[in-house]
């Protein structure tokens, strides 16, 4: 994972995927990486968020599922928060290309969000 000049490079298996970040998200990711480097200077983990799945060994910080449940509002999940964030962006911009770039989602998924957010814009599109 690499954050640079408004982009986030992800590794998905053997493939690499670039997400284009808006300014606030880019700054938050960069600040988090700086903090993490200061907090755990010897960590070689390249993941933006370190979880039990991404941590390579016991010497690296891990975020347990129960810890996440304590921080999230009651009844919320990370998946729901992400879906809500994507839908909010779809209501704001209505631009499927922007959704694809920001969230790394497919064209079909981006169009589903835009259709929910703006049914009047997509009602006449061929299905």
MOPAC internal coordinates of N, CA, C and O (Angstrom, degrees):
PM7 1SCF
backbone

  N    0.0000 0     0.00 0     0.00 0    0    0    0
  C    1.4304 1     0.00 0     0.00 0    1    0    0
  C    1.5160 1   108.50 1     0.00 0    2    1    0
  O    1.2310 1   121.03 1   -44.06 1    3    2    1
  N    1.3177 1   115.63 1   135.94 1    3    2    1
  C    1.4544 1   119.98 1  -176.89 1    5    3    2
  C    1.5302 1   108.31 1  -143.85 1    6    5    3
  O    1.2310 1   119.84 1   -51.80 1    7    6    5
  N    1.3318 1   117.92 1   128.20 1    7    6    5
  C    1.4609 1   122.40 1   177.68 1    9    7    6
  C    1.5142 1   107.67 1  -109.60 1   10    9    7
  O    1.2310 1   120.47 1   -57.04 1   11   10    9
  N    1.3359 1   116.70 1   122.96 1   11   10    9
  C    1.4572 1   119.53 1  -179.01 1   13   11   10
  C    1.5219 1   109.40 1  -158.35 1   14   13   11
  O    1.2310 1   119.97 1   -44.28 1   15   14   13
  N    1.3181 1   117.66 1   135.72 1   15   14   13
  C    1.4660 1   124.45 1   171.81 1   17   15   14
  C    1.5220 1   113.25 1    47.11 1   18   17   15
  O    1.2310 1   120.24 1  -135.34 1   19   18   17
  N    1.3379 1   117.14 1    44.66 1   19   18   17
  C    1.4467 1   119.83 1   175.70 1   21   19   18
  C    1.5130 1   115.43 1    80.77 1   22   21   19
  O    1.2310 1   120.31 1  -167.80 1   23   22   21
  N    1.3211 1   117.01 1    12.20 1   23   22   21
  C    1.4565 1   119.70 1   177.67 1   25   23   22
  C    1.5190 1   109.62 1  -126.89 1   26   25   23
  O    1.2310 1   121.55 1   -23.24 1   27   26   25
  N    1.3079 1   114.65 1   156.76 1   27   26   25
  C    1.4564 1   121.91 1   176.88 1   29   27   26
  C    1.5206 1   106.37 1  -127.47 1   30   29   27
  O    1.2310 1   120.60 1   -60.77 1   31   30   29
  N    1.3174 1   116.47 1   119.23 1   31   30   29
  C    1.4604 1   120.16 1  -179.83 1   33   31   30
  C    1.5215 1   109.32 1   -97.12 1   34   33   31
  O    1.2310 1   120.93 1   -56.23 1   35   34   33
  N    1.3208 1   115.82 1   123.77 1   35   34   33
  C    1.4535 1   121.55 1  -179.03 1   37   35   34
  C    1.5142 1   110.00 1  -113.52 1   38   37   35
  O    1.2310 1   121.45 1   -31.11 1   39   38   37
  N    1.3149 1   114.83 1   148.89 1   39   38   37
  C    1.4564 1   120.02 1   172.58 1   41   39   38
  C    1.5181 1   107.21 1  -104.66 1   42   41   39
  O    1.2310 1   120.75 1   -53.68 1   43   42   41
  N    1.3004 1   116.17 1   126.32 1   43   42   41
  C    1.4597 1   122.07 1   175.93 1   45   43   42
  C    1.5186 1   106.20 1  -121.85 1   46   45   43
  O    1.2310 1   121.29 1   -84.13 1   47   46   45
  N    1.3220 1   115.13 1    95.87 1   47   46   45
  C    1.4589 1   119.05 1  -173.58 1   49   47   46
  C    1.5094 1   108.61 1    65.74 1   50   49   47
  O    1.2310 1   120.22 1    54.05 1   51   50   49
  N    1.3177 1   117.19 1  -125.95 1   51   50   49
  C    1.4647 1   121.30 1   178.53 1   53   51   50
  C    1.5220 1   112.29 1   -89.00 1   54   53   51
  O    1.2310 1   120.44 1   170.34 1   55   54   53
  N    1.3341 1   116.77 1    -9.66 1   55   54   53
  C    1.4641 1   120.20 1  -178.04 1   57   55   54
  C    1.5242 1   111.21 1   -91.26 1   58   57   55
  O    1.2310 1   121.45 1   -23.03 1   59   58   57
  N    1.3148 1   114.84 1   156.97 1   59   58   57
  C    1.4680 1   120.99 1   174.58 1   61   59   58
  C    1.5216 1   107.16 1  -115.70 1   62   61   59
  O    1.2310 1   121.39 1   -36.44 1   63   62   61
  N    1.3236 1   114.95 1   143.56 1   63   62   61
  C    1.4560 1   120.83 1  -177.41 1   65   63   62
  C    1.5250 1   107.76 1  -133.36 1   66   65   63
  O    1.2310 1   119.94 1   -46.87 1   67   66   65
  N    1.3198 1   117.72 1   133.13 1   67   66   65
  C    1.4613 1   121.90 1  -179.52 1   69   67   66
  C    1.5179 1   109.63 1  -107.35 1   70   69   67
  O    1.2310 1   120.91 1   -53.21 1   71   70   69
  N    1.3332 1   115.86 1   126.79 1   71   70   69
  C    1.4610 1   121.91 1   174.11 1   73   71   70
  C    1.5207 1   107.64 1  -105.91 1   74   73   71
  O    1.2310 1   120.76 1   -39.55 1   75   74   73
  N    1.3077 1   116.16 1   140.45 1   75   74   73
  C    1.4543 1   121.24 1   177.97 1   77   75   74
  C    1.5239 1   107.79 1   -98.26 1   78   77   75
  O    1.2310 1   120.71 1   -59.11 1   79   78   77
  N    1.3322 1   116.24 1   120.89 1   79   78   77
  C    1.4537 1   121.48 1  -174.23 1   81   79   78
  C    1.5133 1   111.50 1   -99.05 1   82   81   79
  O    1.2310 1   121.25 1   -39.14 1   83   82   81
  N    1.3373 1   115.22 1   140.86 1   83   82   81
  C    1.4511 1   117.82 1   172.07 1   85   83   82
  C    1.5335 1   107.05 1   -75.71 1   86   85   83
  O    1.2310 1   120.29 1   -12.47 1   87   86   85
  N    1.3211 1   117.05 1   167.53 1   87   86   85
  C    1.4654 1   122.25 1  -168.05 1   89   87   86
  C    1.5306 1   113.56 1   -57.86 1   90   89   87
  O    1.2310 1   119.64 1   134.30 1   91   90   89
  N    1.3254 1   118.30 1   -45.70 1   91   90   89
  C    1.4607 1   120.80 1  -177.14 1   93   91   90
  C    1.5290 1   111.22 1   -63.83 1   94   93   91
  O    1.2310 1   120.21 1   132.85 1   95   94   93
  N    1.3222 1   117.21 1   -47.15 1   95   94   93
  C    1.4648 1   120.83 1   179.87 1   97   95   94
  C    1.5187 1   110.91 1   -62.62 1   98   97   95
  O    1.2310 1   120.46 1   138.77 1   99   98   97
  N    1.3241 1   116.74 1   -41.23 1   99   98   97
  C    1.4629 1   120.86 1   178.37 1  101   99   98
  C    1.5233 1   110.37 1   -60.62 1  102  101   99
  O    1.2310 1   120.48 1   134.71 1  103  102  101
  N    1.3341 1   116.69 1   -45.29 1  103  102  101
  C    1.4630 1   119.85 1  -178.57 1  105  103  102
  C    1.5226 1   111.01 1   -65.93 1  106  105  103
  O    1.2310 1   120.11 1   138.93 1  107  106  105
  N    1.3387 1   117.40 1   -41.07 1  107  106  105
  C    1.4649 1   120.53 1   178.35 1  109  107  106
  C    1.5271 1   111.83 1   -63.23 1  110  109  107
  O    1.2310 1   120.34 1   137.46 1  111  110  109
  N    1.3266 1   116.95 1   -42.54 1  111  110  109
  C    1.4696 1   120.67 1   178.89 1  113  111  110
  C    1.5283 1   110.44 1   -64.26 1  114  113  111
  O    1.2310 1   120.47 1   135.98 1  115  114  113
  N    1.3269 1   116.70 1   -44.02 1  115  114  113
  C    1.4626 1   120.37 1   179.62 1  117  115  114
  C    1.5354 1   110.79 1   -64.24 1  118  117  115
  O    1.2310 1   120.57 1   137.43 1  119  118  117
  N    1.3452 1   116.52 1   -42.57 1  119  118  117
  C    1.4720 1   120.30 1   178.41 1  121  119  118
  C    1.5255 1   110.99 1   -62.90 1  122  121  119
  O    1.2310 1   120.64 1   137.75 1  123  122  121
  N    1.3413 1   116.38 1   -42.25 1  123  122  121
  C    1.4727 1   120.29 1   179.88 1  125  123  122
  C    1.5304 1   110.22 1   -62.57 1  126  125  123
  O    1.2310 1   119.93 1   136.27 1  127  126  125
  N    1.3190 1   117.74 1   -43.73 1  127  126  125
  C    1.4677 1   120.39 1  -179.70 1  129  127  126
  C    1.5233 1   111.10 1   -64.18 1  130  129  127
  O    1.2310 1   120.33 1   142.00 1  131  130  129
  N    1.3329 1   116.97 1   -38.00 1  131  130  129
  C    1.4660 1   120.77 1   177.29 1  133  131  130
  C    1.5272 1   109.92 1   -64.49 1  134  133  131
  O    1.2310 1   120.71 1   132.80 1  135  134  133
  N    1.3396 1   116.25 1   -47.20 1  135  134  133
  C    1.4613 1   120.39 1   178.56 1  137  135  134
  C    1.5228 1   110.64 1   -60.16 1  138  137  135
  O    1.2310 1   120.80 1   133.65 1  139  138  137
  N    1.3356 1   116.08 1   -46.35 1  139  138  137
  C    1.4642 1   119.49 1  -177.61 1  141  139  138
  C    1.5311 1   111.28 1   -62.07 1  142  141  139
  O    1.2310 1   120.79 1   140.94 1  143  142  141
  N    1.3271 1   116.10 1   -39.06 1  143  142  141
  C    1.4657 1   119.44 1   178.22 1  145  143  142
  C    1.5354 1   111.05 1   -65.19 1  146  145  143
  O    1.2310 1   120.68 1   142.27 1  147  146  145
  N    1.3363 1   116.30 1   -37.73 1  147  146  145
  C    1.4683 1   119.50 1   177.52 1  149  147  146
  C    1.5323 1   110.92 1   -69.09 1  150  149  147
  O    1.2310 1   120.83 1   140.57 1  151  150  149
  N    1.3338 1   116.03 1   -39.43 1  151  150  149
  C    1.4693 1   121.25 1  -176.45 1  153  151  150
  C    1.5207 1   111.91 1   -74.16 1  154  153  151
  O    1.2310 1   120.40 1   138.64 1  155  154  153
  N    1.3421 1   116.84 1   -41.36 1  155  154  153
  C    1.4639 1   122.26 1  -178.58 1  157  155  154
  C    1.5349 1   108.54 1  -128.79 1  158  157  155
  O    1.2310 1   119.89 1  -107.04 1  159  158  157
  N    1.3277 1   117.81 1    72.96 1  159  158  157
  C    1.4689 1   120.74 1  -172.84 1  161  159  158
  C    1.5321 1   114.06 1   -64.19 1  162  161  159
  O    1.2310 1   119.41 1   157.74 1  163  162  161
  N    1.3081 1   118.72 1   -22.26 1  163  162  161
  C    1.4659 1   119.37 1  -177.75 1  165  163  162
  C    1.5261 1   113.16 1   -95.71 1  166  165  163
  O    1.2310 1   120.42 1  -179.02 1  167  166  165
  N    1.3284 1   116.80 1     0.98 1  167  166  165
  C    1.4645 1   119.82 1  -179.08 1  169  167  166
  C    1.5302 1   110.04 1   -69.89 1  170  169  167
  O    1.2310 1   121.34 1   -51.00 1  171  170  169
  N    1.3125 1   115.04 1   129.00 1  171  170  169
  C    1.4649 1   120.21 1   177.64 1  173  171  170
  C    1.5172 1   110.87 1   -97.90 1  174  173  171
  O    1.2310 1   120.26 1  -176.23 1  175  174  173
  N    1.3371 1   117.11 1     3.77 1  175  174  173
  C    1.4579 1   121.54 1  -177.67 1  177  175  174
  C    1.5208 1   109.52 1   -69.81 1  178  177  175
  O    1.2310 1   120.13 1   -55.65 1  179  178  177
  N    1.3137 1   117.35 1   124.35 1  179  178  177
  C    1.4600 1   121.29 1  -175.71 1  181  179  178
  C    1.5203 1   112.69 1   -93.49 1  182  181  179
  O    1.2310 1   119.57 1  -177.64 1  183  182  181
  N    1.3361 1   118.43 1     2.36 1  183  182  181
  C    1.4569 1   120.95 1  -177.70 1  185  183  182
  C    1.5239 1   111.28 1   -76.43 1  186  185  183
  O    1.2310 1   120.85 1   -36.31 1  187  186  185
  N    1.3326 1   115.98 1   143.69 1  187  186  185
  C    1.4548 1   120.73 1   178.41 1  189  187  186
  C    1.5219 1   110.17 1   -65.19 1  190  189  187
  O    1.2310 1   120.44 1   132.98 1  191  190  189
  N    1.3242 1   116.75 1   -47.02 1  191  190  189
  C    1.4571 1   122.12 1   175.41 1  193  191  190
  C    1.5180 1   107.59 1  -114.45 1  194  193  191
  O    1.2310 1   120.88 1   -50.66 1  195  194  193
  N    1.2940 1   115.91 1   129.34 1  195  194  193
  C    1.4474 1   120.23 1  -178.48 1  197  195  194
  C    1.5255 1   108.11 1   -96.88 1  198  197  195
  O    1.2310 1   120.70 1   -57.07 1  199  198  197
  N    1.3141 1   116.27 1   122.93 1  199  198  197
  C    1.4516 1   122.01 1   179.30 1  201  199  198
  C    1.5174 1   108.58 1  -126.09 1  202  201  199
  O    1.2310 1   120.29 1    -1.17 1  203  202  201
  N    1.3185 1   117.05 1   178.83 1  203  202  201
  C    1.4553 1   120.00 1   176.39 1  205  203  202
  C    1.5229 1   110.38 1   -60.37 1  206  205  203
  O    1.2310 1   120.61 1   148.26 1  207  206  205
  N    1.3150 1   116.43 1   -31.74 1  207  206  205
  C    1.4661 1   119.88 1  -178.64 1  209  207  206
  C    1.5335 1   111.58 1   -75.30 1  210  209  207
  O    1.2310 1   120.15 1   141.98 1  211  210  209
  N    1.3316 1   117.31 1   -38.02 1  211  210  209
  C    1.4688 1   119.77 1  -175.05 1  213  211  210
  C    1.5199 1   113.86 1   -92.25 1  214  213  211
  O    1.2310 1   119.83 1   162.98 1  215  214  213
  N    1.3105 1   117.93 1   -17.02 1  215  214  213
  C    1.4665 1   119.65 1   179.78 1  217  215  214
  C    1.5218 1   109.75 1   -73.59 1  218  217  215
  O    1.2310 1   119.61 1   -55.10 1  219  218  217
  N    1.3471 1   118.36 1   124.90 1  219  218  217
  C    1.4585 1   120.08 1  -175.68 1  221  219  218
  C    1.5238 1   115.15 1   -77.94 1  222  221  219
  O    1.2310 1   119.45 1   168.99 1  223  222  221
  N    1.3182 1   118.66 1   -11.01 1  223  222  221
  C    1.4625 1   118.43 1  -177.68 1  225  223  222
  C    1.5128 1   111.68 1  -170.30 1  226  225  223
  O    1.2310 1   120.00 1    -4.08 1  227  226  225
  N    1.3180 1   117.60 1   175.92 1  227  226  225
  C    1.4593 1   122.07 1  -175.65 1  229  227  226
  C    1.5238 1   114.20 1   -69.52 1  230  229  227
  O    1.2310 1   119.48 1   166.19 1  231  230  229
  N    1.3160 1   118.60 1   -13.81 1  231  230  229
  C    1.4675 1   120.65 1  -179.83 1  233  231  230
  C    1.5217 1   112.76 1   -83.54 1  234  233  231
  O    1.2310 1   120.30 1   175.23 1  235  234  233
  N    1.3219 1   117.04 1    -4.77 1  235  234  233
  C    1.4588 1   121.03 1  -176.85 1  237  235  234
  C    1.5205 1   109.70 1  -104.71 1  238  237  235
  O    1.2310 1   119.92 1   -31.93 1  239  238  237
  N    1.3384 1   117.76 1   148.07 1  239  238  237
  C    1.4613 1   119.98 1  -179.45 1  241  239  238
  C    1.5238 1   110.49 1   -67.71 1  242  241  239
  O    1.2310 1   120.40 1   -40.11 1  243  242  241
  N    1.3250 1   116.83 1   139.89 1  243  242  241
  C    1.4575 1   121.80 1   178.36 1  245  243  242
  C    1.5230 1   109.36 1  -125.69 1  246  245  243
  O    1.2310 1   120.77 1   -30.02 1  247  246  245
  N    1.3018 1   116.13 1   149.98 1  247  246  245
  C    1.4510 1   121.63 1   176.10 1  249  247  246
  C    1.5179 1   106.79 1  -108.63 1  250  249  247
  O    1.2310 1   120.77 1   -62.62 1  251  250  249
  N    1.3024 1   116.14 1   117.38 1  251  250  249
  C    1.4544 1   120.84 1  -178.00 1  253  251  250
  C    1.5319 1   109.91 1   -84.28 1  254  253  251
  O    1.2310 1   121.09 1   -28.92 1  255  254  253
  N    1.3122 1   115.51 1   151.08 1  255  254  253
  C    1.4647 1   123.01 1   179.61 1  257  255  254
  C    1.5318 1   110.65 1   -53.58 1  258  257  255
  O    1.2310 1   119.98 1   139.19 1  259  258  257
  N    1.3240 1   117.65 1   -40.81 1  259  258  257
  C    1.4632 1   121.76 1  -178.73 1  261  259  258
  C    1.5257 1   110.59 1   -66.72 1  262  261  259
  O    1.2310 1   120.09 1   143.71 1  263  262  261
  N    1.3245 1   117.44 1   -36.29 1  263  262  261
  C    1.4663 1   121.00 1   176.71 1  265  263  262
  C    1.5258 1   110.17 1   -61.66 1  266  265  263
  O    1.2310 1   120.41 1   136.02 1  267  266  265
  N    1.3190 1   116.82 1   -43.98 1  267  266  265
  C    1.4639 1   120.77 1   179.28 1  269  267  266
  C    1.5242 1   110.65 1   -64.00 1  270  269  267
  O    1.2310 1   120.03 1   141.29 1  271  270  269
  N    1.3224 1   117.55 1   -38.71 1  271  270  269
  C    1.4651 1   120.56 1   179.21 1  273  271  270
  C    1.5281 1   111.31 1   -63.27 1  274  273  271
  O    1.2310 1   120.59 1   147.81 1  275  274  273
  N    1.3299 1   116.49 1   -32.19 1  275  274  273
  C    1.4663 1   120.29 1   179.60 1  277  275  274
  C    1.5235 1   111.32 1   -70.50 1  278  277  275
  O    1.2310 1   119.90 1   147.35 1  279  278  277
  N    1.3193 1   117.80 1   -32.65 1  279  278  277
  C    1.4613 1   120.86 1  -176.16 1  281  279  278
  C    1.5164 1   112.78 1   -86.91 1  282  281  279
  O    1.2310 1   120.26 1   149.84 1  283  282  281
  N    1.3171 1   117.10 1   -30.16 1  283  282  281
  C    1.4652 1   120.77 1  -178.36 1  285  283  282
  C    1.5281 1   110.22 1   -77.01 1  286  285  283
  O    1.2310 1   120.70 1   -30.49 1  287  286  285
  N    1.3409 1   116.27 1   149.51 1  287  286  285
  C    1.4664 1   118.53 1   173.63 1  289  287  286
  C    1.5291 1   110.11 1   -58.88 1  290  289  287
  O    1.2310 1   120.71 1   -29.89 1  291  290  289
  N    1.3146 1   116.25 1   150.11 1  291  290  289
  C    1.4623 1   121.54 1  -176.78 1  293  291  290
  C    1.5372 1   110.43 1   -55.95 1  294  293  291
  O    1.2310 1   121.00 1   -48.24 1  295  294  293
  N    1.3369 1   115.69 1   131.76 1  295  294  293
  C    1.4599 1   121.58 1   178.41 1  297  295  294
  C    1.5249 1   114.21 1    84.25 1  298  297  295
  O    1.2310 1   119.83 1   176.48 1  299  298  297
  N    1.3309 1   117.93 1    -3.52 1  299  298  297
  C    1.4639 1   121.09 1  -179.82 1  301  299  298
  C    1.5157 1   110.58 1   -93.38 1  302  301  299
  O    1.2310 1   120.99 1   -28.31 1  303  302  301
  N    1.3188 1   115.71 1   151.69 1  303  302  301
  C    1.4552 1   122.01 1   172.78 1  305  303  302
  C    1.5190 1   107.73 1  -126.97 1  306  305  303
  O    1.2310 1   120.69 1   -14.84 1  307  306  305
  N    1.3131 1   116.28 1   165.16 1  307  306  305
  C    1.4667 1   119.24 1   177.18 1  309  307  306
  C    1.5246 1   110.87 1   -63.11 1  310  309  307
  O    1.2310 1   120.28 1   142.43 1  311  310  309
  N    1.3324 1   117.07 1   -37.57 1  311  310  309
  C    1.4696 1   120.38 1   177.79 1  313  311  310
  C    1.5255 1   111.38 1   -61.93 1  314  313  311
  O    1.2310 1   120.99 1   136.17 1  315  314  313
  N    1.3265 1   115.72 1   -43.83 1  315  314  313
  C    1.4704 1   119.26 1   179.08 1  317  315  314
  C    1.5261 1   111.59 1   -64.27 1  318  317  315
  O    1.2310 1   120.49 1   138.93 1  319  318  317
  N    1.3246 1   116.67 1   -41.07 1  319  318  317
  C    1.4628 1   119.82 1   178.43 1  321  319  318
  C    1.5208 1   111.10 1   -62.59 1  322  321  319
  O    1.2310 1   120.58 1   138.94 1  323  322  321
  N    1.3158 1   116.49 1   -41.06 1  323  322  321
  C    1.4647 1   120.46 1   178.77 1  325  323  322
  C    1.5228 1   110.39 1   -65.22 1  326  325  323
  O    1.2310 1   119.96 1   134.87 1  327  326  325
  N    1.3262 1   117.68 1   -45.13 1  327  326  325
  C    1.4631 1   121.31 1   178.91 1  329  327  326
  C    1.5244 1   110.61 1   -60.76 1  330  329  327
  O    1.2310 1   120.73 1   138.06 1  331  330  329
  N    1.3224 1   116.20 1   -41.94 1  331  330  329
  C    1.4557 1   120.47 1   179.01 1  333  331  330
  C    1.5222 1   111.04 1   -63.88 1  334  333  331
  O    1.2310 1   120.65 1   139.83 1  335  334  333
  N    1.3172 1   116.37 1   -40.17 1  335  334  333
  C    1.4741 1   120.83 1   179.04 1  337  335  334
  C    1.5274 1   110.78 1   -64.68 1  338  337  335
  O    1.2310 1   120.48 1   138.25 1  339  338  337
  N    1.3418 1   116.68 1   -41.75 1  339  338  337
  C    1.4692 1   120.33 1   178.83 1  341  339  338
  C    1.5295 1   109.88 1   -65.35 1  342  341  339
  O    1.2310 1   120.27 1   135.94 1  343  342  341
  N    1.3281 1   117.08 1   -44.06 1  343  342  341
  C    1.4615 1   120.71 1  -179.82 1  345  343  342
  C    1.5268 1   110.89 1   -63.34 1  346  345  343
  O    1.2310 1   120.31 1   139.45 1  347  346  345
  N    1.3327 1   117.01 1   -40.55 1  347  346  345
  C    1.4581 1   120.11 1   177.49 1  349  347  346
  C    1.5256 1   110.99 1   -60.52 1  350  349  347
  O    1.2310 1   120.77 1   137.41 1  351  350  349
  N    1.3206 1   116.13 1   -42.59 1  351  350  349
  C    1.4716 1   119.85 1   177.85 1  353  351  350
  C    1.5223 1   110.82 1   -65.34 1  354  353  351
  O    1.2310 1   120.13 1   142.99 1  355  354  353
  N    1.3388 1   117.35 1   -37.01 1  355  354  353
  C    1.4706 1   121.11 1   178.11 1  357  355  354
  C    1.5323 1   110.51 1   -64.64 1  358  357  355
  O    1.2310 1   119.69 1   139.46 1  359  358  357
  N    1.3378 1   118.19 1   -40.54 1  359  358  357
  C    1.4599 1   121.26 1   176.33 1  361  359  358
  C    1.5245 1   110.68 1   -63.82 1  362  361  359
  O    1.2310 1   120.70 1   139.83 1  363  362  361
  N    1.3215 1   116.26 1   -40.17 1  363  362  361
  C    1.4630 1   120.92 1  -176.32 1  365  363  362
  C    1.5218 1   112.28 1   -71.11 1  366  365  363
  O    1.2310 1   120.20 1   132.28 1  367  366  365
  N    1.3279 1   117.22 1   -47.72 1  367  366  365
  C    1.4666 1   119.24 1  -173.12 1  369  367  366
  C    1.5199 1   113.86 1  -105.08 1  370  369  367
  O    1.2310 1   120.24 1   143.08 1  371  370  369
  N    1.3285 1   117.15 1   -36.92 1  371  370  369
  C    1.4627 1   119.85 1  -175.66 1  373  371  370
  C    1.5162 1   112.81 1    67.43 1  374  373  371
  O    1.2310 1   120.22 1  -162.99 1  375  374  373
  N    1.3151 1   117.18 1    17.01 1  375  374  373
  C    1.4620 1   122.03 1  -175.89 1  377  375  374
  C    1.5302 1   110.39 1  -106.55 1  378  377  375
  O    1.2310 1   119.87 1   -74.03 1  379  378  377
  N    1.3471 1   117.86 1   105.97 1  379  378  377
  C    1.4641 1   119.35 1  -178.24 1  381  379  378
  C    1.5289 1   113.29 1   -62.83 1  382  381  379
  O    1.2310 1   120.08 1   147.52 1  383  382  381
  N    1.3283 1   117.45 1   -32.48 1  383  382  381
  C    1.4644 1   120.00 1   179.31 1  385  383  382
  C    1.5293 1   110.65 1   -64.92 1  386  385  383
  O    1.2310 1   120.79 1   138.97 1  387  386  385
  N    1.3277 1   116.10 1   -41.03 1  387  386  385
  C    1.4695 1   119.45 1   177.86 1  389  387  386
  C    1.5280 1   110.33 1   -63.73 1  390  389  387
  O    1.2310 1   120.28 1   139.57 1  391  390  389
  N    1.3395 1   117.08 1   -40.43 1  391  390  389
  C    1.4621 1   120.25 1   177.83 1  393  391  390
  C    1.5241 1   110.81 1   -61.79 1  394  393  391
  O    1.2310 1   120.70 1   138.02 1  395  394  393
  N    1.3222 1   116.28 1   -41.98 1  395  394  393
  C    1.4670 1   120.34 1   179.47 1  397  395  394
  C    1.5184 1   110.75 1   -62.06 1  398  397  395
  O    1.2310 1   120.50 1   137.10 1  399  398  397
  N    1.3267 1   116.65 1   -42.90 1  399  398  397
  C    1.4710 1   120.54 1  -178.55 1  401  399  398
  C    1.5228 1   112.15 1   -70.18 1  402  401  399
  O    1.2310 1   120.47 1   136.17 1  403  402  401
  N    1.3262 1   116.71 1   -43.83 1  403  402  401
  C    1.4649 1   120.28 1  -176.41 1  405  403  402
  C    1.5215 1   113.20 1   -69.77 1  406  405  403
  O    1.2310 1   120.86 1   140.82 1  407  406  405
  N    1.3488 1   115.97 1   -39.18 1  407  406  405
  C    1.4525 1   118.98 1  -170.52 1  409  407  406
  C    1.5227 1   114.22 1  -113.25 1  410  409  407
  O    1.2310 1   119.74 1   178.04 1  411  410  409
  N    1.3254 1   118.11 1    -1.96 1  411  410  409
  C    1.4597 1   120.57 1   178.60 1  413  411  410
  C    1.5113 1   112.63 1    65.03 1  414  413  411
  O    1.2310 1   120.28 1  -144.09 1  415  414  413
  N    1.3356 1   117.07 1    35.91 1  415  414  413
  C    1.4591 1   120.83 1  -179.73 1  417  415  414
  C    1.5209 1   110.26 1  -101.09 1  418  417  415
  O    1.2310 1   120.63 1   -15.85 1  419  418  417
  N    1.3161 1   116.40 1   164.15 1  419  418  417
  C    1.4614 1   120.89 1  -178.95 1  421  419  418
  C    1.5203 1   110.69 1   -76.75 1  422  421  419
  O    1.2310 1   121.25 1   -12.97 1  423  422  421
  N    1.3162 1   115.21 1   167.03 1  423  422  421
  C    1.4676 1   121.82 1   177.72 1  425  423  422
  C    1.5303 1   110.95 1   -59.30 1  426  425  423
  O    1.2310 1   120.74 1   136.31 1  427  426  425
  N    1.3252 1   116.19 1   -43.69 1  427  426  425
  C    1.4610 1   120.39 1  -178.96 1  429  427  426
  C    1.5362 1   111.32 1   -63.20 1  430  429  427
  O    1.2310 1   120.54 1   136.87 1  431  430  429
  N    1.3195 1   116.57 1   -43.13 1  431  430  429
  C    1.4589 1   120.44 1   179.54 1  433  431  430
  C    1.5248 1   110.60 1   -65.36 1  434  433  431
  O    1.2310 1   120.15 1   136.66 1  435  434  433
  N    1.3238 1   117.32 1   -43.34 1  435  434  433
  C    1.4640 1   121.28 1   178.74 1  437  435  434
  C    1.5275 1   110.37 1   -60.56 1  438  437  435
  O    1.2310 1   120.35 1   138.24 1  439  438  437
  N    1.3238 1   116.94 1   -41.76 1  439  438  437
  C    1.4620 1   120.25 1   179.63 1  441  439  438
  C    1.5289 1   111.54 1   -66.48 1  442  441  439
  O    1.2310 1   120.10 1   144.86 1  443  442  441
  N    1.3329 1   117.41 1   -35.14 1  443  442  441
  C    1.4715 1   119.61 1   177.33 1  445  443  442
  C    1.5305 1   110.08 1   -62.86 1  446  445  443
  O    1.2310 1   120.20 1   137.08 1  447  446  445
  N    1.3239 1   117.22 1   -42.92 1  447  446  445
  C    1.4617 1   120.16 1   178.50 1  449  447  446
  C    1.5278 1   111.05 1   -64.50 1  450  449  447
  O    1.2310 1   119.91 1   136.37 1  451  450  449
  N    1.3237 1   117.77 1   -43.63 1  451  450  449
  C    1.4642 1   121.15 1   179.56 1  453  451  450
  C    1.5249 1   110.23 1   -64.25 1  454  453  451
  O    1.2310 1   119.98 1   140.82 1  455  454  453
  N    1.3286 1   117.64 1   -39.18 1  455  454  453
  C    1.4608 1   121.47 1   179.13 1  457  455  454
  C    1.5282 1   111.00 1   -62.82 1  458  457  455
  O    1.2310 1   120.43 1   139.04 1  459  458  457
  N    1.3256 1   116.79 1   -40.96 1  459  458  457
  C    1.4728 1   120.22 1   178.03 1  461  459  458
  C    1.5292 1   109.88 1   -67.47 1  462  461  459
  O    1.2310 1   120.32 1   137.50 1  463  462  461
  N    1.3048 1   116.99 1   -42.50 1  463  462  461
  C    1.4638 1   121.55 1  -176.26 1  465  463  462
  C    1.5303 1   112.28 1   -73.65 1  466  465  463
  O    1.2310 1   120.34 1   144.08 1  467  466  465
  N    1.3259 1   116.96 1   -35.92 1  467  466  465
  C    1.4710 1   121.57 1  -175.14 1  469  467  466
  C    1.5280 1   110.29 1  -136.90 1  470  469  467
  O    1.2310 1   119.39 1  -110.38 1  471  470  469
  N    1.3336 1   118.77 1    69.62 1  471  470  469
  C    1.4674 1   120.29 1  -176.85 1  473  471  470
  C    1.5252 1   112.32 1   -61.70 1  474  473  471
  O    1.2310 1   120.26 1   151.82 1  475  474  473
  N    1.3243 1   117.12 1   -28.18 1  475  474  473
  C    1.4631 1   120.15 1  -179.57 1  477  475  474
  C    1.5284 1   112.63 1   -66.84 1  478  477  475
  O    1.2310 1   120.16 1   152.87 1  479  478  477
  N    1.3255 1   117.30 1   -27.13 1  479  478  477
  C    1.4688 1   121.57 1   179.93 1  481  479  478
  C    1.5274 1   112.44 1   -80.34 1  482  481  479
  O    1.2310 1   120.64 1   152.54 1  483  482  481
  N    1.3057 1   116.39 1   -27.46 1  483  482  481
  C    1.4596 1   119.26 1  -173.45 1  485  483  482
  C    1.5239 1   114.01 1  -109.80 1  486  485  483
  O    1.2310 1   119.82 1  -178.16 1  487  486  485
  N    1.3306 1   117.95 1     1.84 1  487  486  485
  C    1.4669 1   120.95 1  -176.10 1  489  487  486
  C    1.5240 1   112.28 1   -62.76 1  490  489  487
  O    1.2310 1   119.47 1   148.78 1  491  490  489
  N    1.3237 1   118.61 1   -31.22 1  491  490  489
  C    1.4723 1   121.25 1  -176.17 1  493  491  490
  C    1.5215 1   113.59 1   -96.08 1  494  493  491
  O    1.2310 1   120.19 1  -178.07 1  495  494  493
  N    1.3392 1   117.24 1     1.93 1  495  494  493
  C    1.4606 1   119.66 1   179.12 1  497  495  494
  C    1.5202 1   110.02 1   -72.60 1  498  497  495
  O    1.2310 1   119.81 1   -36.91 1  499  498  497
  N    1.3500 1   117.98 1   143.09 1  499  498  497
  C    1.4642 1   119.47 1   177.35 1  501  499  498
  C    1.5178 1   110.81 1   -66.49 1  502  501  499
  O    1.2310 1   120.71 1   -35.76 1  503  502  501
  N    1.2971 1   116.24 1   144.24 1  503  502  501
  C    1.4696 1   121.06 1  -178.16 1  505  503  502
  C    1.5032 1   109.66 1  -108.29 1  506  505  503
  O    1.2310 1   120.10 1   180.00 1  507  506  505

